[in-house]
Amino acid sequence: MRKDYNLEKRKYVIGGFIALIVVIYIIRLFNLQVTNDKYKESADSNAFLRRVIYPSRGLVYDRNGKLVVFNKPAYDVMLIPKDVGDFDTLALCSALNLTVEQLKEKWQDMKNPRKNPGYSAYTPQKLISQLSIEDYGKFSEKLNLFPGFFVQKRTVRNYAYPAGANILGNIREVSAGDIDRDRYYRRGDYTGDLGIEKSYENALRGQKGVEILMKDAYGRIKGKYENGIYDVSPVSGHNLTLSVDFELQQYGEQLMQGKIGAIVAIEPKTGEILCLVTSPNYDPSFLVGKERGKNYASLVRDPYKPLYDRGLQGAYPPGSTFKPTQGLILLQEGIVNLQTQYPCYHGYVNGLRVGCHGHASPIALKPALQTSCNAYFCWGLKNMIDKRGTTSTAQLTKWKDYMVEMGYGYRLGVDLPSESRGFIPNADF
């Protein structure tokens, strides 16, 4: 009897096909049970509610120990979409002091994957942030009418002085970019924005805690899981003490009312900043609460740019503090010595005119520094540029190199995030 080789081959094909199906099922089961969190998330959300406990943000004091920035309670309206049952929309709007249109907009924003990339029907989502104490009280009384909703307690900033907004900065809700850069954050968290709130965010924010609550089949909270042994307590943020004297800061801002400019006061012995005034400015409490977004937009649109820190970002002539460094350069290059004198008849006059106040003339280096004579240093720089045996281009480049070595034109490294560098012209300019 002849052997049917086609039948033999068919056996192997069928066996291979069955093996392939088994492998596909194994991979799918592995994906569902191990790598895919969707079903685990669903199961967990049916039985547990992991509620974040936000830490108190660190306090801020001035150099004299006066409290400048502290915290006050705020309340966010949260919900787990899967657990939300039927509710009276008008009653919810009344409890939250919203119109129906505002509620619909917030609901759509919450479910919008572009605005809320971390959206999940199984995890807590924020609907409204920073309820006032009055609105919180009104909402809490009716909370049982809104299944799936709960209130998340947290803190927001409060300010002892209506000053120093450019120094202190503020806090804002995190963006998608913030969440991508730092796994600490989740949608609805807050982060420092501008000022020391941004520079010292990691120190000020503390560490979040969590409590695990058990739910029954109807989604009602039944108490803590295992009596709370798996809960994690929050850790408050570190307090900060500034070098700034806020009484002096307030005084400086009063002096600059109605003006555009800046005041910077520095302790010469240590380099500590005693006040950093920019004008016009704004009250830091302007960027706290439900109206923050609208208020921030108005500051951005303001033609006088109150968000622009003129003390750190504005470009200004250095003034008479520039003269000692110019004197050092002239001495180093042999352009002058302590006996060299230049004329000053109420200023430098040589094509260009630079005015000066009355004092003896001619004048040498030391008295020129004592009286802050403008003409002396104009003559000195002219003679350096016109030095025989050199070119003006080479001499200007040399002067610029001295400036760079002394630190001019570069950021000083102040611990605020918005400092801009200065400008030292080169010979080409």
C-alpha positions in Angstrom: 0.0 0.0 0.0 1.4 3.4 -1.0 2.0 6.1 1.7 0.1 9.4 1.2 2.7 12.1 1.7 0.1 14.9 1.1 -1.9 13.6 4.1 1.3 13.5 6.2 2.1 17.1 5.3 -1.5 18.2 6.1 -1.0 16.8 9.6 2.0 19.0 10.3 0.1 22.1 8.9 -2.9 21.5 11.1 -0.6 20.9 14.1 1.3 24.1 13.4 -1.9 26.1 13.1 -3.2 24.8 16.4 0.2 25.7 18.1 0.0 29.2 16.6 -3.5 29.7 18.0 -2.3 28.5 21.5 0.6 31.0 21.4 -1.7 33.8 20.4 -4.0 33.0 23.3 -1.1 32.8 25.7 0.2 36.2 24.6 -3.3 37.8 24.8 -3.8 36.4 28.3 -0.4 37.7 29.4 -1.2 41.1 28.0 -4.6 41.2 29.8 -3.4 39.9 33.1 0.1 41.3 33.4 0.9 44.2 31.1 -2.6 45.8 30.7 -3.8 47.7 33.8 -7.3 48.4 32.5 -9.0 45.4 34.1 -6.9 45.6 37.3 -7.8 49.3 37.4 -11.5 48.4 37.0 -11.4 45.7 39.7 -9.5 47.9 42.1 -11.8 50.9 41.5 -14.8 48.7 42.3 -13.4 47.8 45.7 -11.0 50.6 46.7 -10.7 54.4 46.4 -7.1 55.6 46.7 -7.5 59.2 47.9 -4.5 61.5 47.7 -3.6 63.5 50.8 -1.9 66.7 49.7 0.9 68.1 52.0 1.1 71.6 53.3 3.3 73.7 51.1 6.3 75.2 52.9 6.0 78.6 54.5 8.0 81.6 53.4 9.6 84.2 55.9 11.5 87.3 55.3 15.0 88.0 56.7 13.5 89.3 59.9 11.4 86.2 60.5 8.1 87.8 59.5 5.7 85.4 57.8 5.2 86.4 54.2 3.5 83.4 52.5 1.3 80.8 54.3 -1.5 78.4 53.4 -5.3 78.4 53.6 -7.7 75.5 53.0 -9.2 75.0 49.5 -11.5 72.3 48.2 -11.6 70.6 44.8 -14.7 68.8 43.5 -13.6 65.3 42.3 -15.5 62.4 40.8 -14.9 58.9 39.5 -16.7 58.8 36.1 -17.5 55.1 36.4 -19.2 55.6 39.7 -21.3 58.7 38.7 -25.0 57.9 38.9 -28.0 59.9 37.9 -28.1 63.3 39.5 -30.0 66.6 39.2 -27.9 68.9 37.0 -29.7 72.0 38.2 -29.2 71.0 41.8 -25.4 70.4 41.2 -25.1 73.8 39.4 -26.9 75.5 42.3 -24.6 73.8 44.9 -21.5 74.8 43.0 -22.6 78.3 42.0 -22.3 77.5 38.3 -24.5 77.9 35.2 -25.5 74.8 33.2 -23.2 76.0 30.4 -20.2 76.4 32.7 -20.8 72.9 34.1 -21.0 71.4 30.6 -17.8 73.1 29.6 -15.9 71.8 32.7 -17.3 68.3 32.1 -16.1 68.4 28.5 -12.7 69.7 29.5 -12.3 66.9 32.0 -13.0 64.2 29.3 -11.0 65.9 26.6 -7.9 63.8 25.9 -6.0 66.8 24.7 -6.6 68.8 27.9 -6.6 65.8 30.2 -4.3 63.1 28.6 -4.5 61.0 31.8 -8.2 60.7 31.8 -9.6 57.4 33.0 -13.2 56.4 33.9 -11.8 54.4 36.8 -9.6 57.0 38.6 -10.5 60.2 40.4 -10.9 63.2 38.1 -11.0 66.9 39.0 -14.1 68.8 37.9 -13.7 72.1 39.8 -10.8 73.5 41.7 -10.5 75.8 44.7 -14.1 76.0 46.0 -14.5 78.8 48.6 -15.3 77.8 52.1 -18.9 79.0 51.6 -19.4 77.0 48.4 -17.7 74.0 50.0 -20.2 74.1 52.9 -23.2 74.4 50.5 -21.9 71.5 48.3 -21.1 69.2 51.3 -24.7 69.5 52.6 -25.9 68.0 49.3 -23.0 65.6 48.5 -25.2 62.5 49.0 -27.4 63.6 46.1 -24.4 63.3 43.7 -23.2 59.7 43.5 -19.6 59.3 42.5 -18.6 62.8 43.6 -16.4 63.7 46.5 -14.4 66.6 47.9 -10.6 66.7 47.9 -9.1 69.0 50.5 -5.9 70.8 49.7 -4.2 74.2 50.5 -3.6 77.3 48.4 -1.4 80.3 49.1 -2.2 83.3 51.2 -0.1 86.5 51.5 0.7 88.7 54.5 1.8 91.6 52.2 0.3 92.9 49.0 3.9 93.2 47.7 6.8 91.2 46.2 4.8 89.3 43.6 7.8 89.3 41.3 9.9 87.7 44.0 7.3 85.2 45.4 5.7 84.0 42.2 2.6 82.0 42.5 1.2 78.5 42.0 -0.8 77.1 39.0 -2.3 73.9 37.9 0.2 71.6 36.2 0.3 71.2 32.4 0.7 68.1 30.3 4.4 69.1 29.9 4.9 69.3 33.7 3.4 65.8 34.1 5.6 64.4 31.4 8.8 65.9 33.0 8.1 64.9 36.6 6.2 61.7 37.6 5.4 63.3 41.0 2.5 65.2 39.3 -0.9 64.1 38.3 -3.6 66.1 36.6 -5.1 68.7 39.0 -1.9 69.1 41.0 -0.3 72.5 41.5 3.2 73.6 40.8 5.3 76.8 41.4 5.1 79.4 38.6 7.6 82.3 38.6 9.6 83.6 41.5 10.8 81.5 44.4 7.7 79.2 44.1 9.2 78.0 40.8 12.9 78.0 41.8 12.3 76.1 45.1 9.3 73.9 43.9 10.9 70.6 44.9 11.6 71.9 48.4 8.3 73.7 48.9 5.9 71.1 47.6 6.6 68.3 50.1 5.5 64.7 49.5 1.9 63.5 48.9 0.3 60.9 51.1 -2.5 58.4 50.2 -5.3 56.8 52.1 -7.0 53.6 50.8 -10.7 53.4 51.4 -13.0 50.4 50.9 -16.2 50.7 48.8 -19.3 48.5 48.8 -21.1 47.2 45.7 -22.9 50.5 45.4 -19.7 52.6 45.5 -20.3 53.9 49.0 -17.2 54.4 51.2 -17.2 51.9 54.1 -14.0 52.9 55.8 -10.3 52.4 55.6 -8.8 49.3 54.2 -7.1 47.1 56.8 -7.6 50.0 59.4 -5.3 52.2 57.4 -2.0 50.2 57.8 -1.3 50.8 54.1 -1.9 54.5 54.2 1.0 56.9 53.6 1.1 60.2 55.6 2.0 63.3 53.6 5.2 65.2 54.4 5.0 69.0 54.5 7.3 71.1 52.3 10.3 72.8 53.7 10.0 76.4 54.9 12.1 79.1 53.3 13.7 82.3 54.7 14.4 85.0 52.2 17.2 87.6 52.3 14.5 90.2 51.4 13.2 92.7 54.0 9.5 92.9 53.2 9.0 96.2 55.0 11.7 97.7 52.8 10.1 95.9 49.8 6.8 97.5 50.5 8.4 100.9 50.9 10.2 100.6 47.6 7.0 99.6 45.9 5.2 102.7 47.4 8.0 104.9 46.0 7.6 103.4 42.5 3.8 103.8 42.4 2.8 105.5 39.1 6.3 105.0 37.7 8.0 102.5 35.4 11.3 101.0 36.5 13.0 99.1 39.2 14.8 99.3 42.6 17.4 96.8 43.7 18.9 97.1 47.2 21.9 94.8 48.0 23.8 94.2 51.2 27.4 94.8 50.0 29.1 92.6 52.6 27.2 89.5 51.6 25.5 90.2 48.2 22.1 89.5 49.7 19.2 91.1 48.0 17.3 93.3 50.5 14.5 94.4 48.1 13.8 93.8 44.4 11.2 96.2 43.2 9.7 96.2 39.7 7.0 98.7 38.7 4.2 98.4 37.8 3.6 95.4 40.0 0.5 93.5 41.3 -0.8 92.0 44.5 0.2 88.3 44.6 -3.2 87.3 45.9 -4.5 88.4 42.5 -3.4 85.0 41.2 -5.2 82.9 43.8 -8.6 81.3 43.5 -11.1 80.5 40.8 -10.5 83.8 39.0 -6.8 83.1 38.6 -7.0 82.3 34.9 -8.9 85.4 34.1 -6.7 87.6 36.3 -3.5 86.2 34.7 -4.9 86.9 31.2 -5.5 90.5 32.2 -1.9 90.9 33.5 -0.6 89.5 30.2 -2.7 91.9 28.2 -1.7 94.9 30.3 0.4 97.3 28.1 2.6 98.2 31.1 3.7 94.6 31.5 3.4 94.0 35.3 4.6 90.4 34.8 7.9 91.7 33.4 10.5 91.9 36.2 12.4 95.1 35.3 14.8 94.4 38.1 16.0 91.1 36.6 15.1 91.4 32.9 15.3 95.1 32.1 18.4 96.5 30.4 19.8 99.7 31.9 23.1 101.7 31.9 25.1 100.6 34.9 25.5 104.1 36.3 28.3 105.3 38.6 28.9 101.8 40.1 30.6 101.2 36.7 33.4 103.7 37.4 35.6 101.7 39.8 36.0 98.9 37.2 36.8 101.5 34.5 39.5 103.0 36.8 41.0 99.5 37.3 41.2 98.9 33.5 42.8 102.4 32.9 45.4 101.6 35.6 46.1 98.1 34.3 46.6 99.4 30.8 48.9 102.2 31.9 46.5 104.9 30.5 46.5 106.7 33.9 48.2 106.6 37.2 47.1 108.1 40.5 48.4 111.5 39.5 46.9 111.7 36.0 44.4 114.5 35.8 41.6 115.2 33.2 39.5 118.4 32.9 35.9 118.5 33.8 34.0 121.7 33.2 30.5 120.4 34.1 31.1 117.5 31.8 32.9 115.8 29.0 32.8 117.9 25.8 34.5 116.4 22.7 32.0 116.0 19.9 29.9 114.0 22.4 28.7 115.8 25.5 28.2 114.0 28.8 27.1 116.3 31.6 28.6 116.3 35.2 28.0 118.2 38.4 30.2 120.8 39.9 33.6 119.9 41.5 37.3 120.8 41.2 38.9 120.6 37.8 41.2 119.1 36.6 40.7 116.0 38.7 42.7 112.8 39.4 41.4 109.2 39.8 40.7 109.1 43.5 38.8 112.3 43.7 37.1 111.4 40.4 35.7 108.3 42.2 34.8 110.3 45.3 32.9 112.9 43.3 31.6 110.4 40.7 33.0 112.5 37.9 31.7 111.5 34.4 34.3 113.4 32.3 37.3 111.7 33.9 36.3 108.2 32.7 35.2 109.5 29.3 38.6 111.0 28.7 40.3 107.8 30.1 38.4 105.5 27.7 39.0 107.8 24.7 42.7 107.8 25.4 42.7 104.0 25.8 40.9 103.6 22.4 43.3 106.1 20.7 46.5 104.7 22.3 49.4 105.0 19.9 50.7 101.8 18.3 47.3 100.1 18.5 44.0 100.1 16.6 40.7 101.2 18.0 39.3 97.8 17.1 42.0 96.0 19.2 41.6 98.4 22.1 37.8 98.1 22.2 38.1 94.3 22.1 40.6 94.4 25.0 38.2 96.6 26.9 35.3 94.2 26.2 37.5 91.3 27.4 38.1 93.1 30.7 34.4 93.6 31.1 33.7 89.9 30.5 36.4 88.8 33.0 34.8 91.0 35.6 31.4 89.4 35.1 29.6 92.1 33.2 27.1 91.0 30.6 26.4 87.7 32.2 23.8 86.4 34.6 24.7 86.7 38.2 22.9 83.5 39.1 20.3 84.9 41.4 17.9 82.1 42.6 15.0 83.5 40.6 14.0 81.9 37.3 13.6 85.0 35.1 17.1 86.7 35.2 18.3 88.0 31.8 21.9 88.7 30.9 23.3 92.2 30.2 25.0 93.5 27.0 28.6 94.4 26.6 29.2 95.7 23.0 32.2 94.3 21.0 34.3 96.2 18.5 32.1 95.1 15.6 29.0 96.6 17.3 
